[in-house]
Amino acid sequence: MKAVGLIGVGRMGKVLTGKLAGHVNLKIFDRDENRLQAVAQELGVSAAANLEELADWGTILLVVPDREVISLIKDFNQLERPINMINVATNVAKHVLAVTASPQVRCIGAKFVAQAREMAQGAEPIIIVDEQPEELAALAQEILAPAGKIILGQADCVTYINTQAAEKALTAAVLLEETLRCQPYGSTDVIKSAIRQVAAGIMKAYADDDLGPFAREIVRAVKAKLGK
């Protein structure tokens, strides 16, 4: 199996570790030692003691918050070893990776149109991998194939996709919360159930083309208002 290091075992990192374990020879690292050891034990994978140990594996997945990506690349620059770096962080653009990485640290973006909790519950994400460089694109596809459906393209477009999806969904949730709160039956439990089960469930059914008659009528009315 291909040796792969993974940095960052927060929500997405832990889910991705679970998806990849058994398909690649995986070693994980996180600056939070307690979290690192807990995930390693729970998922039965090896934990690296430091970045130097992880660098020996040659290929590394960065599954960390945006602000940590650049500092990690700079850390690996200093090791002066050939490393293939696959960046999962949504908001770190391709050109930023290019100007930050030294010649021996080759980077590519592989970004998820996904949400960690949904993935943990079995949803298959779309993963958009940069087309270039071709060798790294092929490597990223091979490694991430067990995690979701891969599309070659421009990974940076995921920033727009995920931002729009999050903003529109949260706007709907906040508006629903405010609408129901004004009603005599608008208790916290009722509001949470309306958002979590009715709203989220209907959105999933819409995406899967599995709406019932009542919901289909609402869709037709909404599209009529939008002039569709």
Order of alpha helices (4+ residues) and beta strands (2+ residues): beta-alpha-beta-alpha-beta-alpha-beta-alpha-beta-alpha-beta-alpha-beta-alpha-beta-alpha-alpha-alpha-alpha
